[in-house]
Amino acid sequence: MTLGTLQADFRDWLATGSDRAAARFAPDAQAGLLVYQNNHRAALLDCLAESFPNTEKWLGSENFHACAAFHIDTCAPDSWSLDHYAESFPKSLAVQWPDDPAVAELAALELGLAETFVGHDAAPLQVAALGSIDWDRAMLKWVPTARLLPLRTNAPAIWSAHTSAQDIPMPCLMPQVTTVLIWRQAHIACFRTLDSLESEFARRLLDGMRFDALCRELACALGEAEGVRTAGGWLGRWVADGLVDHSVAA
Amino acid sequence: MPLPTFSGFGLGLRKPHYAEFLETAVPVDFVEVISENFMVAGGRPRHILRQVRERHPVALHGVSLSVGSAHGLDPDYLTRLRALADEIEPLFVSDHLSWSRAPGFNSHDLLPLPYNAEALETVCVNLARAQDALGRQLLMENPSSYMTYPQSDMSEWEFLRTVADRTGCGLLLDVNNIHVSAINHGLDPIAYVAGLPLDRVRQIHLAGHSQGETLLIDTHDQPVAPAVWALFAHVMALVGPVAVMIERDDNIPPLAELLAELDQARAFASRRMAA
């Protein structure tokens, strides 16, 4: 038996735990095989529990562990990083809870926050630097951790209630898809829900829209005065929140 | 290139103790971190590691190199580890004599290798490639194990000796792992130690274990056991300058308890070396 064959057999044992896979190993190895499989599954379970604490609270420990076990049975880890194993869990929850989309969306929000927590560092634009920027030519560059997450449910409210020990709201579908903006400020992963107008322009800015074009379109949509006021308000909040990279391209 | 040497006593840096390491003068000579926990793009983990590095030498200890994989190493892993090592300038970079990677699969456990010529060739080729990619020599740690293979035709210490001879790597000797494997497989731990190239040992791990149903399990969730202290004292009389540390990964006690345990290590080491 080659080393590659032996390792493929071991992989099959860890992935399936089947008697057939175990039978490829010597009788005196069986107790040890159980230890390795227990370690393998425990590492994946710990990863999911650490990555999705509010999803576990929401589902309850027993349900969460059943979902995690299903995921471990159906999705093999394939990355050197254990953290990467969390990436596929929200989709697995969507399959397991088709009638309760808030479960998968709560997990997607937690995943977004976790990924933002260890995303690329950046130096945000400071409020004091705003005056030196040529706004007719400026292209805002958002910090690399900024991302938009479209959601159909009130998962953000459920997340917030779990985090602040408030009454947990009933899960519900929102009247329309909402967009959550996720980013990191001062080593803390943050999010807030955008209204539909800010959501639309935030997406276009992330795609490379220039700030003067944003102002013109807002003026067309809202009128000159309201458009300028809205653009200024957004910019002030984005800068205060540490969302705009210091390298505002002209 | 000669292996670097360092003599001192340290601890594994774990989350519950971050604040004390950043805000107080913790009496350790170095800290060890799990490399993969810091092989991220940025954010708080890297920020904390940079701050700790300003205060202490740091050893990088990996669990995902998979040096025994028949299908080779992951280039992305090596690139990220190189970037981390270049920034941190670690005391040592280490990983385990084990495998975890197969096509389409990556276990997050340290899986055992058969000790035979094919596995030896695989480990030596992979390790040489890793050392080239990282631009530094690695320390290989002896694993704890819960099974052996009929395909093995040499002992673990013979295997480690040959790997060290052929690749120039150093050894990270985990004394608890020797004890666990010796009990599980009916080996003589003194003969194990005697068979190693002790001049290549640069770091020593001490840890606790637990009794499983039929096997000892390397759980790192208990204080160091008396039998492991005794073996440690034996080892310290045989090795040169070495970085000794206590690994605790679960059931983590207050830092003061670990520092007291580290004082025990210092006492065992000084008594044995004086004798």
Contacts between the chains, C-beta under 8 A, distances in Angstrom:
chain1	res1	chain2	res2	distance
A	1	B	151	6.4
A	2	B	70	7.2
A	2	B	118	6.7
A	3	B	68	7.8
A	3	B	70	4.2
A	3	B	113	7.9
A	3	B	114	7.1
A	3	B	118	5.0
A	3	B	119	5.5
A	3	B	122	5.8
A	4	B	70	3.9
A	4	B	71	6.7
A	6	B	114	6.6
A	6	B	149	7.2
A	6	B	151	6.9
A	7	B	69	7.0
A	7	B	70	5.4
A	7	B	71	7.8
A	7	B	99	6.3
A	7	B	102	4.8
A	7	B	111	7.9
A	8	B	102	6.1
A	8	B	103	7.7
A	10	B	102	7.5
A	10	B	111	6.1
A	11	B	102	4.4
A	11	B	105	4.7
A	11	B	107	7.6
A	14	B	105	7.8
A	14	B	107	5.7
A	15	B	105	6.9
A	25	B	147	7.4
A	26	B	149	7.5
A	26	B	150	5.5
A	28	B	147	7.7
A	29	B	147	4.1
A	29	B	148	7.2
A	29	B	149	7.4
A	31	B	146	7.2
A	31	B	147	7.5
A	31	B	213	7.4
A	31	B	214	5.0
A	31	B	215	6.0
A	32	B	112	7.8
A	32	B	145	7.3
A	32	B	146	3.5
A	32	B	147	2.8
A	32	B	184	7.6
A	32	B	215	6.7
A	33	B	147	6.4
A	35	B	146	4.3
A	35	B	147	8.0
A	35	B	212	6.6
A	35	B	215	6.1
A	35	B	217	6.4
A	36	B	109	6.0
A	36	B	111	6.3
A	36	B	112	7.9
A	36	B	146	6.5
A	36	B	147	7.6
A	39	B	109	4.3
A	40	B	107	5.2
A	40	B	108	7.1
A	40	B	109	5.1
A	43	B	107	7.9
A	43	B	108	4.1
A	43	B	109	6.2
A	44	B	108	7.0
A	47	B	108	7.7
A	76	B	104	6.6
A	76	B	105	5.2
A	77	B	105	7.1
A	77	B	106	5.2
A	77	B	107	7.0
A	77	B	108	6.5
A	78	B	104	5.6
A	78	B	105	6.1
A	78	B	106	5.4
A	79	B	106	5.7
A	80	B	36	7.1
A	80	B	64	4.2
A	80	B	66	7.6
A	80	B	74	5.2
A	80	B	76	7.3
A	80	B	77	4.4
A	80	B	101	7.2
A	80	B	106	5.9
A	81	B	36	6.1
A	81	B	39	7.1
A	81	B	64	7.3
A	82	B	36	7.2
A	82	B	108	4.7
A	83	B	40	7.8
A	85	B	108	7.9
A	116	B	43	8.0
A	117	B	43	5.2
A	117	B	44	6.8
A	118	B	40	3.8
A	118	B	41	6.2
A	118	B	42	6.7
A	118	B	43	4.3
A	118	B	44	7.8
A	118	B	45	6.2
A	119	B	41	5.5
A	119	B	42	6.2
A	119	B	43	6.3
A	120	B	41	4.4
A	120	B	42	5.0
A	121	B	41	7.5
A	121	B	42	3.5
A	121	B	43	7.0
A	121	B	46	7.5
A	184	B	43	6.4
A	187	B	43	6.3
A	187	B	44	4.3
A	187	B	47	6.3
